[in-house]
Amino acid sequence: EQDMTAEEQQAFDSLVAAHEEYTVVARELFTSKQSGDTERAEARLDEIEPLLADMRDSAHTLEGAAVDDKQAAVTGADRTARQSILGLSAVAFVSAIGIGLFVAGRIIPPITRLSEATEAIKQGDLDNDLDAHVEDDELGRMIDGFGEMQENLRGVFSQIGTASRGLKLGEIGWEFE
């Protein structure tokens, strides 16, 4: 029931015909032997040898075609599997890059702003306020903590300024909060 080429079909038909002829000759051989007609039995035996050779040739031709078909199927399946693996790998690679760019886009700008604000404080500028971070994650808590620290530093420097002005005027009754 497989699809066969013309050559395969011809070999198969030849095999079937040789088998049918072999069956007829073999029956005559056994009938002749049972009836004691040795001469006719030997003649039929001589006819069987070429039929066997024809059947072997046809069988080998079909076997070779089956092996070739199997090899072609394996090669096709292998090619399909490799293409699927390459396609899936490409999709996974592009997805990983996309996810990486998305995450980097969400993390790098706030870190850059925090770094710039830290540098500004190092230079003495306490008025460089950070925008609040949208998400309540580690980075958001760090930005909130930095803002509170900045506000506390403003308060401390304000009190130090007040104390300094008071000392210049001779007032010593002030208190730090």
Backbone as CSV, one residue per row, in Angstrom:
resi,resn,N_x,N_y,N_z,CA_x,CA_y,CA_z,C_x,C_y,C_z
1,GLU,0.807,-1.196,0.000,0.000,0.000,0.000,0.854,1.264,0.000
2,GLN,2.147,1.118,-0.156,3.016,2.284,-0.226,3.037,2.829,-1.641
3,ASP,3.406,4.082,-1.764,3.622,4.659,-3.083,4.930,4.101,-3.614
4,MET,4.852,3.485,-4.783,6.050,2.887,-5.372,6.340,3.564,-6.708
5,THR,7.621,3.625,-7.013,8.012,4.143,-8.321,7.691,3.074,-9.356
6,ALA,7.817,3.429,-10.614,7.533,2.478,-11.698,8.479,1.280,-11.597
7,GLU,9.727,1.546,-11.278,10.713,0.462,-11.149,10.363,-0.454,-9.977
8,GLU,9.963,0.138,-8.857,9.576,-0.660,-7.693,8.323,-1.479,-7.983
9,GLN,7.364,-0.867,-8.660,6.130,-1.577,-9.004,6.435,-2.746,-9.933
10,GLN,7.348,-2.537,-10.897,7.722,-3.597,-11.836,8.406,-4.738,-11.080
11,ALA,9.298,-4.415,-10.143,9.976,-5.447,-9.357,8.972,-6.207,-8.498
12,PHE,8.003,-5.484,-7.925,6.987,-6.129,-7.104,6.121,-7.062,-7.937
13,ASP,5.671,-6.590,-9.117,4.855,-7.434,-10.002,5.632,-8.662,-10.447
14,SER,6.912,-8.485,-10.734,7.762,-9.610,-11.137,7.885,-10.619,-9.999
15,LEU,8.027,-10.106,-8.773,8.125,-10.977,-7.606,6.829,-11.769,-7.412
16,VAL,5.691,-11.111,-7.529,4.400,-11.784,-7.367,4.216,-12.848,-8.456
17,ALA,4.540,-12.514,-9.714,4.390,-13.472,-10.823,5.321,-14.662,-10.631
18,ALA,6.564,-14.394,-10.238,7.518,-15.487,-10.027,7.049,-16.373,-8.878
19,HIS,6.489,-15.764,-7.821,5.998,-16.539,-6.695,4.833,-17.438,-7.100
20,GLU,3.931,-16.891,-7.898,2.794,-17.699,-8.356,3.274,-18.873,-9.220
21,GLU,4.214,-18.583,-10.113,4.748,-19.656,-10.971,5.505,-20.672,-10.118
22,TYR,6.259,-20.186,-9.119,7.001,-21.068,-8.223,6.036,-21.992,-7.480
23,THR,4.909,-21.443,-7.016,3.917,-22.241,-6.296,3.372,-23.353,-7.179
24,VAL,3.056,-23.033,-8.439,2.533,-24.041,-9.377,3.574,-25.132,-9.611
25,VAL,4.810,-24.738,-9.895,5.870,-25.723,-10.178,6.157,-26.557,-8.935
26,ALA,6.171,-25.938,-7.755,6.437,-26.673,-6.519,5.346,-27.703,-6.265
27,ARG,4.095,-27.379,-6.513,3.009,-28.349,-6.344,3.205,-29.534,-7.294
28,GLU,3.551,-29.219,-8.541,3.788,-30.297,-9.512,4.971,-31.159,-9.079
29,LEU,6.005,-30.536,-8.521,7.180,-31.277,-8.042,6.776,-32.243,-6.941
30,PHE,6.035,-31.750,-5.949,5.629,-32.612,-4.839,4.666,-33.707,-5.290
31,THR,3.760,-33.342,-6.206,2.826,-34.333,-6.744,3.598,-35.423,-7.494
32,SER,4.571,-35.038,-8.295,5.374,-35.997,-9.059,6.168,-36.906,-8.126
33,LYS,6.740,-36.321,-7.060,7.518,-37.135,-6.110,6.616,-38.124,-5.400
34,GLN,5.407,-37.675,-5.004,4.489,-38.561,-4.298,4.004,-39.690,-5.201
35,SER,3.829,-39.388,-6.470,3.347,-40.425,-7.392,4.487,-41.313,-7.894
36,GLY,5.738,-40.924,-7.537,6.872,-41.761,-7.920,7.460,-41.392,-9.270
37,ASP,7.001,-40.340,-9.911,7.512,-39.926,-11.222,8.760,-39.069,-10.991
38,THR,9.893,-39.690,-10.793,11.146,-39.038,-10.461,11.655,-38.169,-11.601
39,GLU,11.479,-38.648,-12.800,11.958,-37.910,-13.968,11.249,-36.543,-14.066
40,ARG,9.923,-36.561,-13.915,9.153,-35.309,-13.978,9.506,-34.428,-12.778
41,ALA,9.716,-35.005,-11.605,10.072,-34.255,-10.404,11.409,-33.540,-10.616
42,GLU,12.385,-34.216,-11.215,13.690,-33.589,-11.463,13.564,-32.455,-12.477
43,ALA,12.697,-32.619,-13.459,12.487,-31.564,-14.453,11.881,-30.327,-13.775
44,ARG,10.938,-30.558,-12.872,10.323,-29.440,-12.160,11.338,-28.774,-11.215
45,LEU,12.210,-29.571,-10.624,13.249,-29.026,-9.740,14.182,-28.108,-10.522
46,ASP,14.488,-28.498,-11.777,15.328,-27.650,-12.623,14.625,-26.328,-12.952
47,GLU,13.298,-26.327,-13.000,12.534,-25.107,-13.294,12.477,-24.178,-12.071
48,ILE,12.600,-24.752,-10.886,12.471,-23.953,-9.654,13.681,-23.035,-9.458
49,GLU,14.885,-23.485,-9.779,16.104,-22.698,-9.556,16.055,-21.316,-10.214
50,PRO,15.705,-21.216,-11.521,15.643,-19.866,-12.116,14.540,-19.004,-11.491
51,LEU,13.441,-19.634,-11.064,12.365,-18.873,-10.414,12.838,-18.294,-9.074
52,LEU,13.584,-19.111,-8.331,14.142,-18.627,-7.060,15.098,-17.459,-7.290
53,ALA,15.929,-17.570,-8.331,16.875,-16.493,-8.640,16.116,-15.205,-8.998
54,ASP,15.044,-15.330,-9.788,14.233,-14.157,-10.150,13.584,-13.538,-8.910
55,MET,13.065,-14.381,-8.016,12.427,-13.868,-6.809,13.451,-13.173,-5.908
56,ARG,14.659,-13.729,-5.803,15.712,-13.090,-4.991,16.076,-11.721,-5.571
57,ASP,16.233,-11.655,-6.894,16.578,-10.377,-7.526,15.494,-9.326,-7.281
58,SER,14.241,-9.728,-7.468,13.129,-8.797,-7.256,13.064,-8.371,-5.788
59,ALA,13.262,-9.322,-4.882,13.226,-9.007,-3.447,14.359,-8.054,-3.071
60,HIS,15.546,-8.276,-3.627,16.683,-7.392,-3.337,16.441,-5.988,-3.896
61,THR,15.831,-5.912,-5.068,15.507,-4.611,-5.648,14.521,-3.861,-4.751
62,LEU,13.482,-4.568,-4.288,12.502,-3.943,-3.403,13.127,-3.564,-2.058
63,GLU,13.985,-4.408,-1.550,14.655,-4.121,-0.283,15.525,-2.871,-0.408
64,GLY,16.264,-2.782,-1.507,17.092,-1.594,-1.735,16.253,-0.333,-1.822
65,ALA,15.113,-0.430,-2.520,14.215,0.725,-2.641,13.657,1.102,-1.273
66,ALA,13.320,0.109,-0.448,12.788,0.385,0.892,13.844,1.073,1.761
67,VAL,15.081,0.607,1.653,16.170,1.220,2.420,16.378,2.665,1.958
68,ASP,16.344,2.876,0.640,16.501,4.239,0.115,15.364,5.142,0.587
69,ASP,14.128,4.610,0.563,12.975,5.395,1.021,13.103,5.738,2.505
70,LYS,13.551,4.741,3.293,13.727,4.982,4.723,14.802,6.043,4.953
71,GLN,15.893,5.948,4.218,16.976,6.928,4.364,16.496,8.327,3.978
72,ALA,15.708,8.418,2.920,15.167,9.719,2.498,14.228,10.279,3.567
73,ALA,13.421,9.408,4.168,12.508,9.854,5.218,13.281,10.337,6.443
74,VAL,14.332,9.618,6.816,15.157,10.012,7.963,15.850,11.344,7.672
75,THR,16.360,11.490,6.463,17.023,12.740,6.086,16.036,13.902,6.144
76,GLY,14.827,13.691,5.633,13.802,14.738,5.679,13.415,15.087,7.099
77,ALA,13.244,14.071,7.936,12.893,14.320,9.343,14.025,15.052,10.059
78,ASP,15.259,14.676,9.758,16.417,15.329,10.370,16.471,16.801,9.963
79,ARG,16.237,17.075,8.690,16.244,18.449,8.197,15.137,19.265,8.880
80,THR,13.959,18.661,8.993,12.834,19.348,9.638,13.145,19.622,11.113
81,ALA,13.731,18.642,11.790,14.075,18.818,13.207,15.112,19.932,13.364
82,ARG,16.105,19.953,12.498,17.131,21.006,12.593,16.532,22.385,12.347
83,GLN,15.642,22.476,11.363,15.000,23.754,11.078,14.141,24.189,12.268
84,SER,13.440,23.236,12.880,12.607,23.568,14.043,13.471,24.043,15.203
85,ILE,14.570,23.354,15.436,15.461,23.733,16.535,16.061,25.110,16.272
86,LEU,16.482,25.360,15.037,17.040,26.673,14.708,15.983,27.770,14.872
87,GLY,14.765,27.475,14.429,13.684,28.458,14.566,13.372,28.752,16.021
88,LEU,13.262,27.706,16.825,12.982,27.896,18.253,14.129,28.615,18.953
89,SER,15.357,28.293,18.568,16.516,28.976,19.161,16.498,30.455,18.812
90,ALA,16.175,30.772,17.563,16.109,32.171,17.142,15.018,32.911,17.920
91,VAL,13.860,32.283,18.080,12.766,32.904,18.832,13.187,33.111,20.289
92,ALA,13.830,32.117,20.885,14.279,32.238,22.279,15.325,33.350,22.408
93,PHE,16.235,33.434,21.441,17.277,34.455,21.470,16.669,35.851,21.375
94,VAL,15.764,36.033,20.429,15.123,37.338,20.250,14.285,37.681,21.486
95,SER,13.581,36.697,22.044,12.789,36.930,23.253,13.685,37.336,24.418
96,ALA,14.811,36.662,24.578,15.737,36.990,25.670,16.276,38.407,25.510
97,ILE,16.606,38.788,24.290,17.096,40.146,24.053,15.985,41.155,24.358
98,GLY,14.762,40.861,23.900,13.640,41.765,24.161,13.385,41.938,25.648
99,ILE,13.381,40.829,26.384,13.165,40.895,27.832,14.303,41.664,28.502
100,GLY,15.534,41.398,28.050,16.686,42.107,28.613,16.612,43.608,28.383
101,LEU,16.225,44.006,27.166,16.092,45.437,26.867,14.966,46.068,27.683
102,PHE,13.863,45.343,27.844,12.746,45.850,28.640,13.181,46.070,30.089
103,VAL,13.834,45.056,30.662,14.277,45.164,32.064,15.317,46.266,32.200
104,ALA,16.258,46.335,31.257,17.287,47.375,31.313,16.654,48.762,31.214
105,GLY,15.631,48.903,30.375,14.951,50.188,30.239,14.221,50.608,31.500
106,ARG,13.814,49.631,32.302,13.112,49.938,33.558,14.085,50.197,34.711
107,ILE,15.309,49.686,34.607,16.252,49.781,35.724,17.302,50.886,35.517
108,ILE,17.848,50.973,34.330,18.989,51.875,34.100,18.642,53.357,34.296
109,PRO,17.527,53.884,33.754,17.261,55.323,33.958,17.154,55.740,35.431
110,PRO,16.419,55.000,36.282,16.387,55.418,37.693,17.762,55.341,38.363
111,ILE,18.548,54.335,38.020,19.885,54.219,38.615,20.762,55.380,38.152
112,THR,20.639,55.748,36.884,21.411,56.879,36.363,21.026,58.169,37.084
113,ARG,19.707,58.396,37.259,19.263,59.603,37.982,19.766,59.591,39.433
114,LEU,19.733,58.429,40.071,20.215,58.311,41.453,21.711,58.605,41.511
115,SER,22.457,58.113,40.555,23.897,58.364,40.511,24.182,59.850,40.314
116,GLU,23.422,60.492,39.426,23.602,61.929,39.186,23.260,62.735,40.440
117,ALA,22.194,62.358,41.134,21.797,63.061,42.355,22.851,62.870,43.447
118,THR,23.433,61.685,43.533,24.492,61.422,44.519,25.703,62.287,44.220
119,GLU,26.051,62.405,42.954,27.191,63.249,42.552,26.908,64.713,42.886
120,ALA,25.642,65.146,42.683,25.276,66.527,42.994,25.408,66.792,44.494
121,ILE,24.970,65.844,45.320,25.095,66.014,46.780,26.559,66.057,47.169
122,LYS,27.370,65.222,46.516,28.812,65.217,46.793,29.419,66.594,46.504
123,GLN,28.857,67.291,45.506,29.334,68.627,45.144,28.687,69.722,46.002
124,GLY,27.747,69.318,46.894,27.130,70.280,47.804,25.748,70.740,47.375
125,ASP,25.204,70.229,46.294,23.877,70.637,45.809,22.830,69.693,46.400
126,LEU,22.063,70.190,47.380,21.039,69.377,48.022,19.656,69.591,47.410
127,ASP,19.584,70.413,46.378,18.288,70.747,45.791,17.977,69.925,44.542
128,ASN,18.719,68.911,44.276,18.516,68.066,43.084,17.597,66.907,43.468
129,ASP,16.277,67.143,43.425,15.305,66.136,43.855,15.107,65.059,42.783
130,LEU,14.872,63.834,43.226,14.601,62.700,42.333,13.104,62.511,42.174
131,ASP,12.683,62.103,40.979,11.282,61.726,40.775,11.036,60.403,41.485
132,ALA,9.830,60.255,41.990,9.483,58.997,42.674,9.496,57.850,41.661
133,HIS,9.936,56.702,42.108,9.953,55.505,41.260,8.544,54.909,41.242
134,VAL,8.107,54.457,40.094,6.735,53.982,39.907,6.452,52.711,40.704
135,GLU,7.392,51.817,40.750,7.156,50.510,41.363,7.681,50.461,42.788
136,ASP,7.060,49.615,43.599,7.500,49.440,44.981,8.440,48.233,45.036
137,ASP,9.636,48.426,44.529,10.639,47.360,44.522,11.891,47.887,45.219
138,GLU,12.978,47.144,45.168,14.213,47.536,45.837,14.696,48.899,45.345
139,LEU,14.615,49.102,44.045,15.066,50.366,43.472,14.176,51.520,43.946
140,GLY,12.875,51.293,43.989,11.952,52.321,44.480,12.211,52.664,45.930
141,ARG,12.462,51.640,46.755,12.750,51.892,48.171,14.084,52.625,48.334
142,MET,15.050,52.315,47.491,16.342,52.988,47.561,16.188,54.466,47.167
143,ILE,15.395,54.756,46.140,15.170,56.140,45.719,14.413,56.902,46.805
144,ASP,13.400,56.253,47.397,12.659,56.897,48.501,13.584,57.180,49.680
145,GLY,14.439,56.220,50.027,15.391,56.401,51.135,16.385,57.514,50.837
146,PHE,16.819,57.587,49.580,17.741,58.651,49.184,17.067,60.013,49.334
147,GLY,15.796,60.091,48.923,15.050,61.355,49.058,14.914,61.772,50.513
148,GLU,14.623,60.814,51.386,14.510,61.120,52.821,15.862,61.561,53.378
149,MET,16.927,60.879,52.967,18.265,61.239,53.422,18.603,62.663,52.952
150,GLN,18.232,62.987,51.722,18.485,64.320,51.177,17.716,65.378,51.981
151,GLU,16.468,65.069,52.291,15.639,65.998,53.078,16.221,66.168,54.484
152,ASN,16.680,65.067,55.085,17.300,65.151,56.423,18.577,65.989,56.379
153,LEU,19.366,65.826,55.317,20.592,66.621,55.194,20.259,68.111,55.064
154,ARG,19.201,68.417,54.317,18.782,69.820,54.192,18.440,70.382,55.583
155,GLY,17.715,69.561,56.369,17.343,70.005,57.720,18.559,70.206,58.604
156,VAL,19.505,69.279,58.524,20.714,69.379,59.355,21.518,70.618,58.959
157,PHE,21.698,70.812,57.637,22.468,71.972,57.188,21.742,73.281,57.520
158,SER,20.422,73.255,57.502,19.649,74.452,57.880,19.875,74.767,59.352
159,GLN,19.849,73.744,60.205,20.075,73.962,61.641,21.502,74.430,61.911
160,ILE,22.443,73.846,61.149,23.845,74.281,61.333,23.981,75.748,60.914
161,GLY,23.292,76.116,59.832,23.328,77.522,59.389,22.720,78.440,60.439
162,THR,21.584,78.002,61.022,20.932,78.797,62.060,21.848,78.926,63.267
163,ALA,22.470,77.837,63.671,23.376,77.855,64.825,24.572,78.750,64.542
164,SER,25.079,78.693,63.345,26.240,79.498,62.984,25.899,80.985,63.039
165,ARG,24.711,81.333,62.500,24.287,82.741,62.552,24.062,83.174,64.013
166,GLY,23.516,82.282,64.797,23.290,82.605,66.213,24.584,82.820,66.959
167,LEU,25.599,82.027,66.687,26.891,82.190,67.345,27.534,83.515,66.950
168,LYS,27.347,83.891,65.691,27.908,85.159,65.249,27.256,86.327,65.992
169,LEU,25.975,86.173,66.300,25.254,87.236,66.996,25.385,87.120,68.522
170,GLY,25.987,86.059,68.981,26.187,85.879,70.406,25.047,85.144,71.074
171,GLU,24.125,84.567,70.317,23.017,83.810,70.906,23.444,82.373,71.099
172,ILE,23.225,81.876,72.275,23.577,80.481,72.507,22.396,79.678,73.050
173,GLY,21.214,80.166,72.919,20.032,79.520,73.464,19.273,78.651,72.460
174,TRP,19.794,78.400,71.365,19.100,77.600,70.355,19.314,76.107,70.610
175,GLU,18.403,75.267,70.053,18.498,73.804,70.222,18.382,73.135,68.855
176,PHE,19.098,72.028,68.714,18.998,71.226,67.476,17.834,70.274,67.589
177,GLU,17.173,70.016,66.447,16.089,69.023,66.424,16.644,67.685,66.095
